[in-house]
């Protein structure tokens, strides 16, 4: 149970580390933000040098995004809980 009490503090710490562009992206579309962050981590580029476009969302709330980072294009799948379930190079 103690671990659950720590989660809100970790989330606040993560938000505090966001710059203005990242915060706007997070508020606008959390799924796209997660996909862009994965691109940042994978390609080692700044957040501002990434982009994400929603391609489709099915009736189960699973969304597919096209992500561009570091000159590469990726497909990113986000489930209805906002978790990335797939990330692959296109």
For each residue, the residues with C-beta under 8 A, 3 or more apart:
1: 4 5
2: 5 6
3: 6 7
4: 1 7
5: 1 2 8
6: 2 3 9 10
7: 3 4 10 11
8: 5 11 12
9: 6 12 13
10: 6 7 13 14
11: 7 8 14 15
12: 8 9 15 16
13: 9 10 16 17
14: 10 11 17 18
15: 11 12 18 23 26
16: 12 13
17: 13 14
18: 14 15 22 23 26
19: 22 23 47
20: 23 24
21: 24 25 47 48
22: 18 19 25 26 33 47
23: 15 18 19 20 26 27
24: 20 21 27 28
25: 21 22 28 29 32 33 36 47
26: 15 18 22 23 30 33
27: 23 24
28: 24 25 32 33
29: 25 32 33 52 54
30: 26 33 34 82
31: 34 35 54 63 65 78 82
32: 25 28 29 35 36 52 53 54 65
33: 22 25 26 28 29 30 36 37 52
34: 30 31 37 38 76 78 82 83 84
35: 31 32 38 39 52 65 67 74 76 78 84 87
36: 25 32 33 39 40 47 50 51 52 67 69
37: 33 34 40 41 47
38: 34 35 41 42 67 74 76 84 87
39: 35 36 42 43 45 50 52 67 68 69 70 74 76
40: 36 37 43 44 45 46 47 50 69
41: 37 38 44
42: 38 39 69 70 74 87
43: 39 40 50 69 70 72
44: 40 41 70
45: 39 40 49 50 69 70
46: 40 49 50
47: 19 21 22 25 36 37 40 50
48: 21
49: 45 46 69 70
50: 36 39 40 43 45 46 47 67 68 69
51: 36 67 68 69
52: 29 32 33 35 36 39 65 66 67 68 76
53: 32 65 66
54: 29 31 32 57 63 64 65
55: 64 65 66
56: 63 64
57: 54 61 62 63 64
58: 61 62
59:
60: 80
61: 57 58 79 80
62: 57 58 77 78 79 80 85
63: 31 54 56 57 77 78
64: 54 55 56 57 75 76 77 78
65: 31 32 35 52 53 54 55 75 76 77 78
66: 52 53 55 73 74 75 76 90
67: 35 36 38 39 50 51 52 73 74 75 76 87
68: 39 50 51 52 72 73 74
69: 36 39 40 42 43 45 49 50 51 72 74
70: 39 42 43 44 45 49
71:
72: 43 68 69 89
73: 66 67 68 89 90
74: 35 38 39 42 66 67 68 69 87 88 89 90
75: 64 65 66 67 86 87 88 89 90
76: 34 35 38 39 52 64 65 66 67 84 86 87
77: 62 63 64 65 84 85 86 87
78: 31 34 35 62 63 64 65 82 83 84 85
79: 61 62 82 83 85
80: 60 61 62
81:
82: 30 31 34 78 79
83: 34 78 79
84: 34 35 38 76 77 78 87
85: 62 77 78 79
86: 75 76 77
87: 35 38 42 67 74 75 76 77 84
88: 74 75
89: 72 73 74 75
90: 66 73 74 75
